[in-house]
Amino acid sequence: MKKETMLLYTADDMKKTEAAADALGHSYAEMMRMAGEGAADVILSRFDLRGKSCVVFCGRGNNGGDGYVAASRLLQHDVLVTAVSLGSAPTSEHALGQYERAVKNGLYIMDWQDERVKALCERADLVIDAICGTGFHGQLREDALYCCELINNAPCPVCAFDLPTGVCADDGTVAPGSVGADLTITFHGCKPGQLILPGRTYCGEVVCVDIGIMEEADQPSEEHIYIDRDYVISRIPPRPEECNKGTFGRLLAVVGGEKYMGAALLATDAALRSGAGYVQLASTAKVCDVLLPSVPEIIMTRCAADHEGGIDGQVAHHLCEQAERATALLVGCGLGTGSGAAHVVEVLLQNSTSPLVLDADGINLLAQNISLLKKRRCELILTPHPAEFARLLGVSTAEVLANRLQLGREFAQKHDLTLLLKGSCTMIFTPDGLCRYADAGTPGLAKAGSGDVLAGLIGGLLAQGLAPADAAACGAWLHGRAGTLAARQNSVAAMLPRDVVNCLGKAFLECGR
């Protein structure tokens, strides 16, 4: 089955999809056969295993059944395969059938408690984890924990079927002792746990195998949405022939101070690249004067500075007047956390009715006065990295990293806002409980200034009339894609945030915009 855009499936979604396919005549046995044989074909294409040793750990459920099918197929291609069973035979009816066929085909199966298993793993050329798959939740049993240890200690590549054992399909949480795979072969569609840290790290490369499920049986997740090029194209309309600069909105960017002038430059430059009709910078006179030669297209609103070179709080009500003309606001990038900046953030949140993106220092100031969320009048997008989000919640960064999905979803619903939580896969949470995943980007984006580019891009899209969720999601994907293009030109190590800005045009071109 070919999908134009990638769909995501929780463990329950996959159960419903497989049940529907079975009811329509595509049997569980056939799906298991296609899964195991498809996985084996991927393995044979990736690894030279002819005449070499492979150990396949098979659980008692359907994931183990997939493992027995794969082992049989590898055996047919002259791979020296040994299966390790966690129990005498599978408890799943469909997996039991594949187990019996594998035995008839000559597959040698050992019990996990056999003392020879450890030696087999120590000299294996590939180890396959087919223990739990999407069915795992909670903690690992003693037998699975022991086998996971053997797999992780094997001096060879590790391949997992559907998910590494110990990784939750739905939220990416990881049990102690979980398998760390180099390659995860998933079936029919990707699972949220393959995108969300820490599970993402344990999966390695993820490859999807078709198991023949027909479109009419498909029941993907309605709460987990994957952002890709098709999503962006569907949300950002083509520019009409009859238009003017007023057609594409006006962004008021209250950003920058003498300490972080670069943040203002990157944010406003990215906002211009987003297609916004007007970008108005409200910052100190010194920031405006320094930036003008680099971004002559922006409108400058010079504000008084305080003794530290940040924006003076007395300009707050003047900025509210400017905000009345804007279709969106961007606040926070390089603004500082002094008393003047704090007052500006407070007044704009309480008085502006235009949608607002709050980033960086704006978020840190909000963390000091979280009650402002109840007093605001505007639709709000927050764009924290994990440490900033931890400050908002009053918890440790480690707690955020371990439970992004639940914490992000609860925060967006509680405060009725759009939350963009940055990461290797950026997650966008909305008050309706949905989570969007922008899995585009590169480690080269992990540099100071990248967040300013992202915030400016989102602000520009928001100013053009995109809904907050779509502005955040499209901005995250375009930012990630531009980062990938910048890395190709300048390398992951040497690329700079301004290179990302310069590649935004190419990212838009790829979307026909």
LUMBAFI-948094 format. One line per field, with one value per residue (C-alpha): residue number from 1; z, x, y. Coordinates in steps of 0.5 Angstrom, whole numbers. Each point is the difference from the previous one (the first is absolute). Last residue first. Layout:
// residues N
resi	[NUM / ...] .
zz	[Z / ...] .
xx	[X / ...] .
yy	[Y / ...] .
END
This chain:
// residues 513
resi	[513 / 512 / 511 / 510 / 509 / 508 / 507 / 506 / 505 / 504 / 503 / 502 / 501 / 500 / 499 / 498 / 497 / 496 / 495 / 494 / 493 / 492 / 491 / 490 / 489 / 488 / 487 / 486 / 485 / 484 / 483 / 482 / 481 / 480 / 479 / 478 / 477 / 476 / 475 / 474 / 473 / 472 / 471 / 470 / 469 / 468 / 467 / 466 / 465 / 464 / 463 / 462 / 461 / 460 / 459 / 458 / 457 / 456 / 455 / 454 / 453 / 452 / 451 / 450 / 449 / 448 / 447 / 446 / 445 / 444 / 443 / 442 / 441 / 440 / 439 / 438 / 437 / 436 / 435 / 434 / 433 / 432 / 431 / 430 / 429 / 428 / 427 / 426 / 425 / 424 / 423 / 422 / 421 / 420 / 419 / 418 / 417 / 416 / 415 / 414 / 413 / 412 / 411 / 410 / 409 / 408 / 407 / 406 / 405 / 404 / 403 / 402 / 401 / 400 / 399 / 398 / 397 / 396 / 395 / 394 / 393 / 392 / 391 / 390 / 389 / 388 / 387 / 386 / 385 / 384 / 383 / 382 / 381 / 380 / 379 / 378 / 377 / 376 / 375 / 374 / 373 / 372 / 371 / 370 / 369 / 368 / 367 / 366 / 365 / 364 / 363 / 362 / 361 / 360 / 359 / 358 / 357 / 356 / 355 / 354 / 353 / 352 / 351 / 350 / 349 / 348 / 347 / 346 / 345 / 344 / 343 / 342 / 341 / 340 / 339 / 338 / 337 / 336 / 335 / 334 / 333 / 332 / 331 / 330 / 329 / 328 / 327 / 326 / 325 / 324 / 323 / 322 / 321 / 320 / 319 / 318 / 317 / 316 / 315 / 314 / 313 / 312 / 311 / 310 / 309 / 308 / 307 / 306 / 305 / 304 / 303 / 302 / 301 / 300 / 299 / 298 / 297 / 296 / 295 / 294 / 293 / 292 / 291 / 290 / 289 / 288 / 287 / 286 / 285 / 284 / 283 / 282 / 281 / 280 / 279 / 278 / 277 / 276 / 275 / 274 / 273 / 272 / 271 / 270 / 269 / 268 / 267 / 266 / 265 / 264 / 263 / 262 / 261 / 260 / 259 / 258 / 257 / 256 / 255 / 254 / 253 / 252 / 251 / 250 / 249 / 248 / 247 / 246 / 245 / 244 / 243 / 242 / 241 / 240 / 239 / 238 / 237 / 236 / 235 / 234 / 233 / 232 / 231 / 230 / 229 / 228 / 227 / 226 / 225 / 224 / 223 / 222 / 221 / 220 / 219 / 218 / 217 / 216 / 215 / 214 / 213 / 212 / 211 / 210 / 209 / 208 / 207 / 206 / 205 / 204 / 203 / 202 / 201 / 200 / 199 / 198 / 197 / 196 / 195 / 194 / 193 / 192 / 191 / 190 / 189 / 188 / 187 / 186 / 185 / 184 / 183 / 182 / 181 / 180 / 179 / 178 / 177 / 176 / 175 / 174 / 173 / 172 / 171 / 170 / 169 / 168 / 167 / 166 / 165 / 164 / 163 / 162 / 161 / 160 / 159 / 158 / 157 / 156 / 155 / 154 / 153 / 152 / 151 / 150 / 149 / 148 / 147 / 146 / 145 / 144 / 143 / 142 / 141 / 140 / 139 / 138 / 137 / 136 / 135 / 134 / 133 / 132 / 131 / 130 / 129 / 128 / 127 / 126 / 125 / 124 / 123 / 122 / 121 / 120 / 119 / 118 / 117 / 116 / 115 / 114 / 113 / 112 / 111 / 110 / 109 / 108 / 107 / 106 / 105 / 104 / 103 / 102 / 101 / 100 / 99 / 98 / 97 / 96 / 95 / 94 / 93 / 92 / 91 / 90 / 89 / 88 / 87 / 86 / 85 / 84 / 83 / 82 / 81 / 80 / 79 / 78 / 77 / 76 / 75 / 74 / 73 / 72 / 71 / 70 / 69 / 68 / 67 / 66 / 65 / 64 / 63 / 62 / 61 / 60 / 59 / 58 / 57 / 56 / 55 / 54 / 53 / 52 / 51 / 50 / 49 / 48 / 47 / 46 / 45 / 44 / 43 / 42 / 41 / 40 / 39 / 38 / 37 / 36 / 35 / 34 / 33 / 32 / 31 / 30 / 29 / 28 / 27 / 26 / 25 / 24 / 23 / 22 / 21 / 20 / 19 / 18 / 17 / 16 / 15 / 14 / 13 / 12 / 11 / 10 / 9 / 8 / 7 / 6 / 5 / 4 / 3 / 2 / 1] .
zz	[-6 / -4 / 6 / -2 / -2 / 8 / 2 / -5 / 2 / 7 / -1 / 1 / 7 / 2 / -3 / 5 / 6 / -2 / -3 / 2 / 4 / -5 / -6 / -4 / -6 / 2 / 7 / -3 / -4 / 7 / 4 / -6 / 1 / 8 / -1 / -5 / 5 / 6 / -4 / -3 / 7 / 4 / -5 / -1 / 8 / 0 / -6 / -6 / -1 / -3 / 6 / 3 / -6 / 2 / 7 / -1 / -4 / 5 / 5 / -4 / -1 / 7 / 2 / -5 / 3 / 5 / -3 / 0 / -7 / -3 / 4 / -7 / -1 / -2 / 5 / 1 / 4 / 2 / 6 / 1 / 7 / -3 / 4 / -5 / 1 / -6 / 1 / -3 / -2 / 2 / 5 / 1 / 4 / -4 / 5 / -3 / 5 / 5 / 6 / 3 / -7 / -2 / 6 / 1 / -8 / 2 / 6 / -2 / -7 / 3 / 5 / 1 / -3 / 5 / 6 / -2 / -1 / 8 / 2 / 1 / -6 / -4 / 2 / -3 / -6 / 0 / 1 / -5 / -6 / 0 / -5 / 3 / -5 / 3 / -3 / 4 / 6 / 5 / 7 / 2 / -4 / 4 / 7 / -3 / 3 / 1 / -6 / -4 / 0 / -2 / -6 / -2 / 1 / -6 / -4 / 1 / -7 / 1 / -4 / 0 / 6 / 4 / 7 / 5 / -4 / -2 / 7 / 3 / -5 / 0 / 7 / 0 / -5 / 4 / 7 / -4 / -3 / -7 / -6 / -4 / -3 / 4 / -4 / -7 / -1 / -5 / -5 / 2 / 0 / 8 / 2 / -2 / 5 / 5 / -1 / 2 / 7 / 1 / -2 / 8 / 1 / -3 / -5 / 1 / 1 / 7 / 2 / -4 / -7 / -3 / -6 / -8 / -4 / -7 / -6 / -3 / -7 / 1 / 4 / 0 / 0 / 5 / 5 / 4 / 0 / 2 / 6 / 2 / 0 / 5 / -3 / -4 / -7 / -5 / -5 / -5 / -6 / 3 / -5 / 5 / -2 / 3 / 7 / -1 / -1 / 6 / 5 / -2 / 1 / 6 / 3 / -3 / 5 / 6 / 5 / -3 / 0 / -4 / -2 / 0 / -7 / -3 / -5 / -6 / -4 / -7 / -4 / 2 / -4 / -6 / -4 / -7 / -2 / 6 / 4 / 1 / 6 / 6 / 4 / -5 / -3 / 7 / 2 / -7 / 2 / 6 / 7 / 4 / 4 / 6 / 3 / -6 / 0 / -6 / -1 / -7 / -2 / -6 / -3 / 0 / 5 / -4 / 5 / -3 / 4 / 3 / 1 / 7 / 1 / 7 / 5 / 6 / -1 / -2 / 6 / 4 / -3 / -4 / -8 / 1 / 6 / -5 / -4 / -7 / -5 / -3 / 3 / 4 / -2 / 6 / -2 / 5 / 6 / 7 / 4 / 6 / 7 / 4 / -3 / -6 / -1 / -7 / 0 / -3 / -3 / 7 / 0 / 4 / -6 / -6 / -4 / -6 / -1 / 3 / -4 / 4 / -3 / 3 / 6 / 4 / 7 / -2 / -2 / 6 / 5 / -4 / 1 / 8 / 0 / -4 / 4 / 7 / -3 / -3 / 3 / -2 / -7 / -6 / -5 / -6 / -1 / 6 / -1 / -8 / 2 / -6 / 1 / -6 / -1 / 7 / 3 / 7 / -1 / -1 / 6 / 4 / -3 / 2 / 8 / -2 / 4 / -7 / -2 / -7 / -7 / -6 / -6 / -5 / -4 / 4 / 6 / -3 / -2 / 7 / 2 / -5 / 2 / 7 / -1 / -3 / 6 / 5 / 6 / -4 / 2 / 5 / 3 / -2 / -6 / -3 / -7 / -4 / -7 / -4 / -6 / -6 / -4 / 2 / 8 / -1 / -2 / 6 / 5 / -3 / 1 / 7 / 2 / -3 / 5 / 5 / -1 / 0 / 7 / 4 / -1 / -5 / 0 / -7 / 0 / -6 / -2 / -7 / -6 / -4 / 4 / -4 / 4 / -3 / -6 / 4 / 6 / -4 / -3 / 7 / 2 / -6 / 1 / 8 / -2 / -6 / 4 / 6 / -5 / -3 / 7 / 2 / -6 / -5 / -1 / 2 / 7 / 0 / -2 / 5 / 5 / -2 / 0 / 7 / 3 / -4 / 3 / 7 / 0 / -3 / -7 / -4 / -7 / -6 / -5 / -7 / 2 / -4 / 2] .
xx	[12 / 0 / 2 / 7 / 1 / -2 / 6 / 4 / -2 / 2 / 7 / 2 / -3 / 3 / 7 / -1 / -1 / 7 / 3 / 7 / -2 / -5 / 3 / 0 / -4 / -3 / -1 / -4 / -5 / -1 / -1 / -5 / -4 / 0 / -2 / -6 / -2 / 0 / -4 / -5 / -2 / 0 / -3 / -5 / -2 / 0 / -5 / 3 / -2 / 6 / 2 / 1 / 4 / 5 / 0 / 2 / 6 / 2 / -1 / 4 / 6 / 0 / 1 / 6 / 3 / 5 / 1 / -3 / -2 / 6 / -3 / -5 / -7 / -7 / -4 / -6 / -4 / -7 / -4 / -7 / -4 / -5 / 4 / 6 / 7 / 6 / 5 / 7 / 4 / 7 / -3 / -4 / -6 / -5 / -6 / -7 / -4 / -6 / 3 / -2 / 0 / 7 / 3 / -3 / 2 / 7 / 1 / -3 / 4 / 7 / 0 / 8 / 3 / -5 / 2 / 7 / -1 / -2 / -7 / -3 / -4 / 2 / 7 / 0 / -3 / 6 / 5 / -4 / 0 / -5 / -5 / -6 / -6 / -6 / -6 / -2 / -3 / 5 / -2 / 0 / 7 / 2 / 0 / 6 / 4 / 8 / -1 / -3 / 6 / 4 / -5 / 1 / 8 / -1 / -6 / -7 / -4 / -7 / -6 / -3 / -5 / 6 / -2 / 2 / 6 / 2 / 1 / 3 / 5 / 2 / 0 / 5 / 4 / 1 / 1 / 6 / 0 / 3 / -4 / 5 / -6 / -6 / -6 / -3 / -7 / -5 / -5 / 3 / -4 / -2 / 7 / 3 / -5 / 2 / 7 / -1 / -3 / 6 / 5 / 1 / 3 / 7 / 3 / 6 / 7 / 1 / -1 / -7 / -1 / -5 / -4 / 2 / -6 / 4 / -4 / 3 / 3 / 7 / 2 / 7 / 1 / -5 / 2 / 5 / -4 / -6 / 4 / 2 / -7 / -2 / -5 / -7 / 2 / -6 / -1 / -5 / -3 / 2 / 3 / 4 / 7 / -2 / -1 / 6 / 4 / -4 / 2 / 7 / 2 / -4 / 4 / 6 / -1 / 1 / 3 / -2 / -7 / -4 / -8 / -6 / -2 / -7 / -2 / -4 / -5 / 1 / -5 / 2 / 6 / -4 / -4 / -3 / 4 / -2 / 6 / -1 / -3 / 4 / -4 / 0 / 7 / 2 / -3 / 2 / 8 / -1 / -3 / -2 / -7 / -1 / -7 / -4 / 4 / 0 / -6 / 1 / -5 / -2 / 7 / 2 / 5 / 5 / 6 / 4 / 7 / 2 / 8 / 2 / 7 / 2 / -6 / 3 / 1 / -7 / -2 / 3 / -3 / -6 / 0 / 0 / -5 / -5 / 0 / 2 / -5 / -1 / 5 / 6 / 8 / 4 / 7 / 6 / -4 / 1 / -4 / -3 / 3 / -4 / -6 / -1 / -5 / -1 / -8 / -4 / 5 / 3 / 7 / 2 / 1 / 3 / -6 / -3 / 5 / 7 / 6 / 7 / 7 / 5 / 4 / -5 / -1 / -7 / -3 / 3 / -3 / -7 / 0 / 1 / -5 / -5 / 0 / 0 / -6 / 1 / -4 / -6 / -3 / 2 / -5 / 3 / 6 / 1 / 6 / 2 / 7 / 4 / 8 / 5 / 7 / 0 / 6 / -2 / -7 / 1 / 4 / -6 / -5 / 5 / -3 / -7 / -5 / -2 / -3 / 4 / -4 / 4 / -4 / -1 / -6 / -4 / 2 / -2 / -6 / -2 / 2 / -4 / -6 / 1 / 1 / -7 / -3 / 4 / 3 / 6 / 4 / 5 / 1 / 4 / 3 / 7 / 0 / 7 / 1 / 6 / -2 / 0 / -6 / -5 / 2 / -1 / -7 / -1 / 2 / -4 / -6 / 2 / 1 / -7 / -3 / 4 / -3 / -7 / 1 / 5 / 6 / 6 / 7 / 3 / 8 / 3 / 7 / 3 / 0 / -3 / -1 / 2 / -5 / -4 / -4 / 0 / -3 / -6 / -2 / 0 / -5 / -4 / 0 / -2 / -5 / -3 / -1 / -3 / -5 / -2 / -1 / -4 / -5 / -1 / -8 / -3 / -1 / 8 / 1 / -5 / 4 / 6 / -2 / -3 / 6 / 5 / -5 / 1 / 8 / 0 / 0 / 3 / -1 / 5 / -3 / -1 / -1 / 1 / -3] .
yy	[56 / -6 / -4 / -1 / 7 / 2 / -5 / 4 / 7 / -2 / -2 / 7 / 0 / -7 / 3 / 6 / -6 / -2 / -6 / -2 / -7 / -3 / 2 / 6 / -1 / -7 / 3 / 6 / -4 / -4 / 6 / 3 / -7 / 1 / 7 / -1 / -6 / 4 / 6 / -4 / -3 / 6 / 4 / -6 / 0 / 7 / 1 / 3 / 7 / 3 / 3 / -7 / -2 / 6 / -2 / -7 / 2 / 5 / -5 / -6 / 5 / 2 / -7 / -1 / 6 / -4 / -7 / -7 / 1 / -4 / -6 / 0 / 1 / -3 / -4 / 5 / -4 / 3 / -2 / 1 / 1 / 5 / 6 / -1 / -4 / 1 / -5 / 1 / -6 / 1 / 5 / 6 / 0 / 4 / 2 / 3 / 3 / -2 / 0 / -7 / -3 / 3 / -2 / -7 / -2 / 2 / -3 / -7 / 0 / 3 / -6 / -1 / 6 / 4 / -3 / 0 / 8 / 0 / 3 / 7 / -1 / 6 / -1 / -7 / 3 / 5 / -6 / -5 / 6 / 5 / 2 / 3 / 2 / 4 / 2 / 7 / 3 / -2 / 0 / -8 / -1 / 6 / -4 / -3 / 6 / -2 / -6 / 6 / 3 / -6 / -1 / 8 / -2 / -5 / 0 / 3 / 0 / 4 / 0 / 7 / 2 / 4 / 2 / -5 / -3 / 6 / 4 / -6 / -1 / 7 / 0 / -6 / 4 / 6 / -4 / -4 / -6 / 1 / 1 / -5 / -3 / 2 / 2 / -1 / 3 / -2 / 4 / 7 / 7 / -1 / -2 / 6 / 3 / -5 / 2 / 7 / -3 / -4 / 6 / 1 / -7 / 2 / -5 / -2 / 3 / -1 / 7 / 0 / 1 / 4 / -3 / 1 / -3 / -2 / -3 / -5 / -1 / 3 / -6 / 0 / 8 / 1 / -5 / 5 / 6 / -5 / -3 / 7 / 3 / -5 / -5 / -1 / -3 / 0 / -5 / 1 / -4 / -7 / -5 / -4 / 3 / 6 / -3 / -4 / 7 / 3 / -6 / -1 / 8 / 0 / -5 / 3 / 6 / -4 / 4 / 7 / -3 / -4 / -1 / 3 / -3 / 3 / -4 / 3 / -4 / -3 / 3 / 7 / -1 / 0 / -6 / -1 / -6 / -4 / -3 / -8 / -2 / -2 / -6 / -5 / 1 / -1 / -6 / -3 / 2 / -4 / 0 / -6 / 0 / -3 / 0 / -3 / -6 / -4 / -5 / -3 / -6 / 4 / 1 / -7 / -3 / -3 / -1 / 6 / 1 / 6 / 2 / 3 / 2 / -1 / -2 / 2 / 7 / 1 / -3 / 5 / 5 / -1 / -2 / -7 / 0 / 3 / -6 / -1 / -3 / -7 / -4 / 3 / -2 / 3 / 1 / 1 / -2 / 1 / -5 / 2 / -1 / 5 / 1 / 6 / 5 / 1 / 2 / -5 / -5 / -1 / -2 / -6 / -5 / 4 / 2 / -3 / -5 / 1 / 0 / 0 / 0 / -4 / 0 / -3 / 3 / 4 / -7 / -4 / 6 / 0 / -8 / 1 / 5 / -4 / -6 / 4 / 4 / 7 / 6 / 4 / -1 / -4 / -3 / 4 / -4 / -5 / -5 / 0 / 3 / -2 / -1 / 0 / -3 / -4 / -2 / 3 / -2 / -7 / 0 / 3 / -5 / -6 / 0 / -2 / 4 / 4 / -7 / -2 / 0 / -3 / 1 / -6 / 2 / -4 / 4 / 6 / -2 / -2 / 7 / 3 / -3 / 2 / 7 / 0 / -4 / 5 / -4 / -1 / -6 / -3 / 7 / 6 / -4 / 2 / -2 / -2 / 2 / -1 / 4 / -4 / 4 / -5 / 0 / 8 / -2 / -4 / 5 / 5 / -4 / -2 / 7 / 2 / -5 / 3 / 7 / -4 / -2 / -5 / 4 / -2 / 2 / -1 / -2 / 1 / -4 / 1 / -4 / 5 / 6 / 6 / 5 / 5 / -3 / -7 / 4 / 4 / -7 / -3 / 5 / -1 / -7 / 1 / 5 / -3 / -7 / 4 / 4 / -7 / -4 / 6 / -1 / 5 / -2 / 7 / -2 / -1 / 7 / 2 / -3 / 2 / 7 / 0 / -4 / 6 / 5 / -3 / 0 / 7 / 2 / 5 / 2 / 2 / 4 / -2 / -7 / -6 / -7] .
END
